[in-house]
Every structure is written in structure tokens, then in C-alpha cells.
Amino acid sequence: MKIALIAERPGSSSRPRGAYPGDPAADVLSLGRALAARGQQVTVYSRTGSAALPRRATLGRGLTVEYVAAGPRAGFPDDPARRPDDVVPPHLPAFADQLAARWRGSAPDLVHAHFWTSGLAALAAARDLGIPVVQTFQSLGAGPSGNDGPATRDGAARIRLEAAIGRTAHAVLAASSDERAQLGRLGVPSASVWVVPPGVDTARFQPSGPAAGRGSRPRLLMIGPPDDHQALSTAAAALADVPDAELRIIGIPAAGRPDGEPGGRALSAISRELGVHDRISRTAAVSQAAMPALMRSADVLIHLTPSESFARVPLEAMACGLPVIGLAAGATRDAVIDGVTGYLVPPDQPALLAGHLRQLLAHPMLREGCGIAGASRARHRYSWERISQEALAVYQALARRRLQAAA
């Protein structure tokens, strides 16, 4: 098949360059590489504001990137959670027009748009050409719970647009069963929604390999956004009931740094109140290259944030053989098999979290068993090879439907 993948924004991030977990836009290239390895002809179309970039770049057999100059070079924060929802749409018609012009000369068999802005452009470009469109939102404007979305007028407009995109696209790939339910609340027909989660680079994230240095204490690892106060306070309260363990938090600058506010200040206050401040270490960012070794150095990953930007963290920790105690919501609820690869906990339940931590730390064989099961699940369910197979099955189903309609 000739497949067009659309990423309205280039694959960079508002976090420090190269910092883990990176930008979800990188998933587009990962999917493209995996599809090309399956013998498909894949072109990734990416919006750019720079006319200096080459129009086309070949990244390997079957994979090409085409840059489409549309809109300003600057002024588009790459992380959707950090940019106003009204800055991109005015430039999407130009993006869509250029896509349509290129496809009139050589039409793909199918278009797969990533992010809601790409969906708007893809639907507009493909409308008169009869090309099926698949949509992946990556994140929804209504927020992970479906009812905590932005209260601003621009945020409400984005939610309405996402509902329209989901109902218009020929198929929508949801990252989790929770997202599938949320799409249903937006009016997207369930028959057009497939759950296809993000993939994991299991060649980089695997149990074997070097581990980062550590002391003699059991190490608990936590990676998340600095403003998730509930997750941070729950982890700190649980640590108070897990003697001798240390908690390494990635995402919050070290204590005393002015850029550690407000999450850092809140964490400092509660950890001192609980008497665990000397067992918590904090780092603003860790490079993607260093993360597998850091995960392999830990005994347990604590993942309590519902943020979709960090949904890949428990998957990659499992791939490294790390037991995961995760929030019973979103993609984590799908990924973690309770009692097998780790445990699922409700939000704001530090006593339950502490009980699971003590159990895992007190029983090395249980911890090892959860790690082995998690690595196996990540390899067989979440590798890019598996995810590309599932995405391709959706593409082929739409292609068959198109042929049947034309017959």
C-alpha cells in the first residue's frame, strides 16, 4: 500500500531537547519505519514554516519524509498541551491545499493523520480525492478523564472539532479502552474505533543492558509532569510507610532550584512534613538515551499520572523488566495486568500503594516474576512490529471496503 502519515508539526518537544519521554510526534516516524519494514510505501508529511528545508528526504527503503511549508516557522509550541488551540487552525488551509496538490499527482491509498490539527488538514485535502482517512488524536482536548478539559472558549472549540473529526474519519485509532469510551461520548461511532496503543522500541528498552549506579537502598522510580500534585503527594505519603526505600523522581528540578516551582515546592513541603525528604531525589530531566539504564537500576516504577504525554512510561518500564504499580485509568489500566506485571491502584490511595510496594520489595522472586511477565507483555503486545501489524490491518480493511464500494 501507499500510505501517507500526516504530522502537522515536526518531531520536536517543548521539554529539553532529547529529554525523556520525548515528543509523541516521534511515534509517526516509528510507525512509518515499522510499516516500511512490512513492505509498505510510506510517506510522512510534516508541516514546516521554513522554505529552506528540502522538499523530500529519504529515510530508508520504503520511507520518505516530505516537508510542506505552511504557516510561520516560530510561534507553534510543539506540545499540544502547551499551546493555545487557536494558533494552528488559521494555517491549516494552506497545509491542506498543498497536501491536495501533491496527492492529485500521486494519490496514496490511505491517509493516517496524527493529532487533531493534522486531522483537519487531512480530511480537507482528501475530501475531493476519495482517499480514506484514519485518525489518531494522541491526546484529546477533554483531558484523560473525559470531563476535565479546558474551560476556555478555544479549548471548547477544539473539543467540538475533535468530535467532528472523529465522526468524519473512516477510522479512529484510540490509544486505550478509556480513550475509546471517551470518543464514544463525543459521538464517534464505536464501529469506527480500533484500540491501537503507542508502540515501544523493544531494542532499546529491554531487560538486558547496563544499569545506572545506585546505592544500597531499594529504588523506586517515578516519572511524570511537575504539576501533578496528587501523584507526587500520594507517592511521598506511601514512601513514609516503606522503610529504607528511596524515591527517584524525574520531572522536577532538584530542591532549591527556582524552576522547581510549584510542584517542587509542594513536594518539598509534604516530604519534610512526612520526614521522607532525605529519601527523595529529584531530577528535572533525563535524556532518552540514559533512560533504559535508569529503569534497569530501579526495583519498581510508580506511575500515578493520568497525563497522556507520559503514557509510554509504564510500557517502556515493563519492557526493561521493571514491575509497575500504576494508576487504574487510561493506557496504564490496559497495559498493567494486576497481580501479574505489577499492580493497579486508584488515585490518592497511599496506604494501598505502600502495601504493594512493601510486598514487591520484600519478595524478590515476586518482583522478578512481575518483571519477566512485563517484559514479555511489552515485547509481544507493544512492540512497533505488533503495532504496525494492527494499524496495517485497519488500513487493509478500509481499502477492501473502498474496493467493494467502487465495484
C-alpha positions as CSV (number, residue, x, y, z in Angstrom):
1,M,0.0,0.0,0.0
2,K,0.9,3.6,-0.5
3,I,0.4,5.1,2.9
4,A,0.5,8.8,3.9
5,L,1.2,9.7,7.5
6,I,0.4,13.3,8.5
7,A,2.2,15.1,11.3
8,E,1.2,18.8,11.2
9,R,4.1,19.6,13.5
10,P,7.7,18.4,13.3
11,G,9.0,15.9,15.8
12,S,10.5,18.1,18.5
13,S,9.3,18.9,22.0
14,S,8.7,21.7,24.5
15,R,10.7,19.7,27.0
16,P,14.5,20.0,26.9
17,R,15.8,18.6,23.6
18,G,16.4,14.9,23.8
19,A,14.7,14.6,27.2
20,Y,12.6,11.6,28.1
21,P,9.9,10.7,27.3
22,G,10.3,12.9,24.2
23,D,7.7,14.1,21.8
24,P,4.7,11.9,20.7
25,A,5.3,13.2,17.1
26,A,8.3,10.8,17.0
27,D,5.8,8.0,17.0
28,V,4.8,8.9,13.5
29,L,8.3,8.1,12.2
30,S,8.5,4.9,14.3
31,L,5.2,3.7,12.8
32,G,6.5,4.7,9.4
33,R,9.7,2.7,9.8
34,A,7.7,-0.4,11.0
35,L,5.3,-0.2,8.1
36,A,8.1,0.2,5.6
37,A,9.7,-2.9,7.1
38,R,6.5,-4.7,6.2
39,G,6.9,-3.8,2.6
40,Q,4.6,-0.7,2.5
41,Q,5.4,2.5,0.7
42,V,5.2,5.2,3.4
43,T,5.4,9.0,3.1
44,V,5.4,11.2,6.2
45,Y,4.1,14.7,5.5
46,S,5.2,17.3,8.1
47,R,4.3,21.0,8.2
48,T,7.2,23.4,8.4
49,G,7.5,27.2,8.4
50,S,10.9,27.1,6.7
51,A,11.2,27.1,2.9
52,A,14.9,26.3,3.4
53,L,14.3,22.6,4.2
54,P,14.4,20.2,1.3
55,R,11.1,19.2,-0.1
56,R,11.8,15.5,0.3
57,A,14.1,13.3,2.4
58,T,14.5,9.5,2.1
59,L,15.0,7.8,5.5
60,G,15.3,4.3,4.2
61,R,13.8,1.8,1.9
62,G,10.1,2.5,1.6
63,L,10.1,5.6,3.9
64,T,10.2,9.2,2.8
65,V,9.5,12.5,4.5
66,E,8.0,15.4,2.6
67,Y,8.1,18.8,4.2
68,V,5.2,21.2,3.5
69,A,5.9,24.9,4.0
70,A,2.7,26.4,5.6
71,G,2.5,28.9,8.4
72,P,5.1,30.6,10.5
73,R,8.4,28.9,11.4
74,A,8.1,30.1,15.1
75,G,5.2,30.5,17.4
76,F,3.9,27.0,17.4
77,P,4.8,25.3,20.8
78,D,5.1,21.7,19.8
79,D,3.4,20.1,22.8
80,P,-0.3,20.4,22.2
81,A,-0.8,20.8,26.0
82,R,1.3,23.9,26.0
83,R,0.0,25.9,23.0
84,P,-3.3,27.8,22.6
85,D,-5.8,25.9,20.5
86,D,-6.3,28.9,18.2
87,V,-2.8,29.4,16.8
88,V,-2.7,26.5,14.4
89,P,-6.1,26.3,12.6
90,P,-5.6,29.6,10.6
91,H,-2.6,28.0,8.8
92,L,-4.2,24.6,8.2
93,P,-6.0,25.5,4.9
94,A,-2.6,26.3,3.3
95,F,-1.3,23.0,4.6
96,A,-4.3,21.1,3.3
97,D,-4.1,22.8,-0.1
98,Q,-0.5,21.7,-0.6
99,L,-1.3,18.2,0.5
100,A,-4.2,18.0,-2.0
101,A,-1.9,19.4,-4.8
102,R,0.7,16.7,-4.1
103,W,-1.9,13.9,-3.9
104,R,-3.6,14.9,-7.2
105,G,-0.3,14.0,-8.9
106,S,0.2,10.8,-6.9
107,A,-2.6,9.8,-4.5
108,P,-1.9,7.5,-1.6
109,D,-4.1,4.5,-0.9
110,L,-4.8,5.8,2.6
111,V,-4.1,8.8,4.8
112,H,-3.3,8.4,8.6
113,A,-3.4,11.7,10.5
114,H,-1.8,12.2,13.9
115,F,-3.1,15.0,16.2
116,W,-6.3,16.8,15.7
117,T,-4.7,19.6,13.7
118,S,-3.4,17.1,11.2
119,G,-6.8,15.5,11.0
120,L,-8.4,18.8,10.0
121,A,-5.8,19.2,7.2
122,A,-6.0,15.6,6.1
123,L,-9.8,15.5,5.8
124,A,-9.8,18.7,3.8
125,A,-7.1,17.5,1.5
126,A,-8.6,14.1,0.9
127,R,-12.2,15.1,0.7
128,D,-12.4,15.6,-3.1
129,L,-10.0,12.8,-3.9
130,G,-11.9,9.9,-2.3
131,I,-9.0,8.8,-0.1
132,P,-9.8,7.1,3.2
133,V,-8.6,8.9,6.3
134,V,-7.6,7.3,9.6
135,Q,-7.2,9.5,12.7
136,T,-5.0,9.2,15.8
137,F,-5.5,12.0,18.3
138,Q,-2.6,11.3,20.6
139,S,-4.4,13.4,23.2
140,L,-7.9,14.7,23.4
141,G,-8.9,18.2,24.4
142,A,-11.4,17.0,27.0
143,G,-8.5,15.5,29.1
144,P,-7.8,12.0,30.2
145,S,-10.9,11.7,32.3
146,G,-13.2,13.0,29.6
147,N,-14.6,15.8,31.8
148,D,-11.6,17.8,32.9
149,G,-10.9,19.6,29.6
150,P,-10.1,23.2,29.1
151,A,-12.8,25.7,30.2
152,T,-11.6,28.3,27.7
153,R,-13.5,29.2,24.5
154,D,-10.6,27.9,22.4
155,G,-10.5,24.7,24.3
156,A,-14.2,24.1,23.9
157,A,-13.8,24.8,20.2
158,R,-11.1,22.2,20.0
159,I,-13.3,19.6,21.6
160,R,-16.1,20.3,19.1
161,L,-13.6,20.0,16.2
162,E,-12.2,16.7,17.6
163,A,-15.8,15.3,17.7
164,A,-16.4,16.3,14.1
165,I,-13.0,14.8,13.0
166,G,-13.8,11.6,14.8
167,R,-17.2,11.3,13.2
168,T,-15.9,12.1,9.7
169,A,-12.8,10.0,9.6
170,H,-13.2,6.5,8.2
171,A,-11.5,5.0,11.2
172,V,-10.1,6.3,14.6
173,L,-7.2,4.6,16.4
174,A,-7.6,5.0,20.1
175,A,-4.6,4.6,22.4
176,S,-6.6,2.9,25.2
177,S,-10.0,1.5,26.0
178,D,-10.6,4.6,28.1
179,E,-10.0,6.8,25.1
180,R,-12.3,4.6,23.0
181,A,-15.1,5.2,25.6
182,Q,-14.3,9.0,25.6
183,L,-14.6,9.0,21.8
184,G,-18.0,7.4,22.2
185,R,-19.1,10.2,24.5
186,L,-18.0,12.6,21.7
187,G,-20.4,10.8,19.3
188,V,-17.8,8.8,17.4
189,P,-19.4,5.5,16.3
190,S,-17.9,2.6,18.1
191,A,-17.7,0.6,14.9
192,S,-15.1,3.0,13.5
193,V,-12.9,2.9,16.6
194,W,-10.0,0.5,17.0
195,V,-7.7,0.4,20.1
196,V,-4.2,0.6,18.8
197,P,-1.8,1.7,21.5
198,P,1.5,3.5,21.1
199,G,4.5,1.3,20.4
200,V,7.7,0.6,22.3
201,D,11.2,0.4,20.9
202,T,12.0,-3.0,22.4
203,A,15.5,-3.0,21.0
204,R,16.4,0.0,23.3
205,F,14.0,-0.8,26.2
206,Q,14.9,-4.4,27.3
207,P,15.9,-6.1,30.5
208,S,19.4,-6.8,29.4
209,G,21.9,-4.0,29.3
210,P,23.8,-1.6,31.6
211,A,22.1,-0.2,34.7
212,A,22.6,3.2,36.2
213,G,24.5,3.4,39.5
214,R,22.6,3.3,42.8
215,G,23.1,2.9,46.5
216,S,22.1,0.0,48.8
217,R,18.6,1.2,49.3
218,P,15.7,-0.2,47.3
219,R,15.0,2.2,44.5
220,L,11.5,3.4,43.5
221,L,11.3,5.4,40.3
222,M,8.6,7.9,39.3
223,I,8.5,9.9,36.0
224,G,5.8,12.5,35.3
225,P,4.8,16.1,35.0
226,P,5.9,18.5,37.7
227,D,2.3,19.9,38.2
228,D,0.7,16.5,39.1
229,H,0.4,17.4,42.8
230,Q,-1.9,14.4,43.6
231,A,0.5,11.9,42.2
232,L,3.5,13.4,44.0
233,S,1.8,13.7,47.4
234,T,0.5,10.1,47.1
235,A,3.9,8.8,46.3
236,A,5.5,10.7,49.2
237,A,2.9,9.5,51.7
238,A,3.4,5.9,50.5
239,L,7.2,6.3,50.9
240,A,6.7,7.1,54.6
241,D,5.3,3.6,55.0
242,V,8.1,1.9,53.0
243,P,11.1,2.0,55.3
244,D,14.6,2.4,53.9
245,A,13.5,2.8,50.2
246,E,14.5,5.8,48.1
247,L,12.3,7.5,45.6
248,R,13.9,8.9,42.5
249,I,11.6,11.4,40.7
250,I,12.2,12.5,37.1
251,G,10.5,15.7,36.0
252,I,11.0,18.0,38.9
253,P,14.2,20.1,39.4
254,A,16.3,19.5,42.5
255,A,15.2,21.2,45.7
256,G,16.2,24.8,45.9
257,R,16.1,25.5,42.2
258,P,13.8,28.4,41.3
259,D,12.5,26.5,38.2
260,G,11.2,23.7,40.6
261,E,8.0,25.6,41.4
262,P,5.2,25.0,42.0
263,G,5.4,21.2,42.0
264,G,8.8,21.2,43.6
265,R,7.9,23.5,46.4
266,A,4.8,21.4,47.2
267,L,6.8,18.2,47.2
268,S,9.4,19.7,49.5
269,A,6.8,20.8,51.9
270,I,5.0,17.4,52.1
271,S,8.1,15.3,52.1
272,R,9.5,17.3,55.1
273,E,6.2,17.1,56.9
274,L,6.3,13.3,56.4
275,G,10.0,13.0,57.3
276,V,11.0,11.4,53.9
277,H,12.8,14.4,52.3
278,D,16.1,12.7,52.8
279,R,15.0,9.6,50.8
280,I,13.7,11.6,47.8
281,S,16.0,12.7,44.9
282,R,14.8,14.8,42.0
283,T,16.0,15.5,38.5
284,A,14.4,17.9,36.1
285,A,15.2,15.8,33.0
286,V,17.0,12.6,31.9
287,S,18.0,12.0,28.3
288,Q,16.2,9.4,26.3
289,A,19.5,7.6,25.8
290,A,20.0,7.3,29.5
291,M,16.5,6.2,30.5
292,P,16.8,2.5,29.8
293,A,19.8,2.2,32.2
294,L,17.9,4.2,34.8
295,M,14.9,2.0,34.6
296,R,17.0,-1.1,34.9
297,S,18.6,0.3,38.1
298,A,15.2,0.6,39.8
299,D,13.2,-2.0,41.7
300,V,9.6,-0.7,41.0
301,L,8.1,2.0,38.8
302,I,5.3,4.1,40.4
303,H,3.1,5.6,37.7
304,L,0.2,7.6,39.0
305,T,-0.2,10.4,36.5
306,P,-3.1,10.3,34.0
307,S,-1.2,12.6,31.6
308,E,-1.3,11.2,28.1
309,S,2.1,12.7,27.4
310,F,3.6,10.1,29.8
311,A,1.5,7.1,28.7
312,R,4.6,5.4,27.2
313,V,6.5,5.4,30.6
314,P,4.9,2.3,32.1
315,L,5.2,0.4,28.8
316,E,8.9,1.1,28.5
317,A,9.5,0.3,32.1
318,M,7.8,-3.0,31.6
319,A,10.0,-3.6,28.5
320,C,13.0,-3.1,30.8
321,G,11.7,-5.8,33.2
322,L,10.5,-3.4,35.8
323,P,7.4,-4.1,37.9
324,V,4.9,-1.3,37.5
325,I,2.4,0.0,40.1
326,G,0.2,2.2,38.0
327,L,-3.0,4.3,38.1
328,A,-6.1,2.2,37.3
329,A,-7.0,4.5,34.4
330,G,-6.2,5.3,30.8
331,A,-3.5,3.4,28.9
332,T,-1.9,2.2,32.2
333,R,-5.0,0.2,33.0
334,D,-4.7,-1.6,29.7
335,A,-1.0,-2.2,30.0
336,V,-0.5,-3.4,33.5
337,I,-2.1,-6.8,34.4
338,D,-2.9,-6.5,38.0
339,G,-1.0,-9.1,40.1
340,V,1.0,-10.3,37.1
341,T,3.1,-7.5,35.7
342,G,2.6,-5.2,38.8
343,Y,-0.5,-3.7,40.4
344,L,-3.2,-1.2,39.6
345,V,-4.2,1.4,42.2
346,P,-6.9,4.1,42.4
347,P,-5.8,7.7,42.8
348,D,-4.9,9.1,46.2
349,Q,-4.6,5.7,48.0
350,P,-1.1,5.9,49.6
351,A,-1.8,3.1,52.1
352,L,-2.7,0.7,49.2
353,L,0.3,1.8,47.2
354,A,2.6,1.4,50.2
355,G,1.3,-2.2,50.8
356,H,2.0,-3.2,47.2
357,L,5.5,-1.6,47.4
358,R,6.3,-3.5,50.6
359,Q,5.1,-6.7,49.1
360,L,7.3,-6.4,46.0
361,L,10.4,-5.2,47.9
362,A,10.1,-8.0,50.5
363,H,9.8,-10.8,47.9
364,P,12.5,-10.7,45.2
365,M,11.0,-13.7,43.4
366,L,7.7,-12.0,43.1
367,R,9.4,-8.8,41.8
368,E,11.4,-10.8,39.3
369,G,8.3,-12.7,38.1
370,C,6.4,-9.4,37.6
371,G,9.4,-8.0,35.7
372,I,9.7,-11.1,33.4
373,A,5.9,-11.0,32.7
374,G,6.0,-7.3,32.0
375,A,8.9,-7.6,29.6
376,S,7.2,-10.4,27.7
377,R,3.9,-8.4,27.5
378,A,5.7,-5.3,26.2
379,R,7.6,-7.3,23.6
380,H,4.6,-9.2,22.3
381,R,1.8,-6.6,22.7
382,Y,3.5,-3.2,22.4
383,S,6.5,-3.6,20.0
384,W,6.3,-1.4,16.9
385,E,6.3,-4.6,14.9
386,R,3.0,-5.6,16.6
387,I,1.5,-2.1,16.5
388,S,2.3,-1.7,12.8
389,Q,0.6,-5.0,12.1
390,E,-2.5,-3.8,13.9
391,A,-2.5,-0.5,12.1
392,L,-2.0,-2.1,8.7
393,A,-4.9,-4.5,9.4
394,V,-7.2,-1.4,9.8
395,Y,-5.7,0.2,6.6
396,Q,-6.4,-3.0,4.6
397,A,-9.9,-3.3,5.9
398,L,-10.7,0.2,4.7
399,A,-9.0,-0.5,1.4
400,R,-11.2,-3.6,0.9
401,R,-14.3,-1.6,1.8
402,R,-13.3,1.1,-0.7
403,L,-12.9,-1.5,-3.5
404,Q,-16.2,-3.1,-2.6
405,A,-18.0,0.3,-2.8
406,A,-16.4,1.0,-6.2
407,A,-17.5,-2.4,-7.6
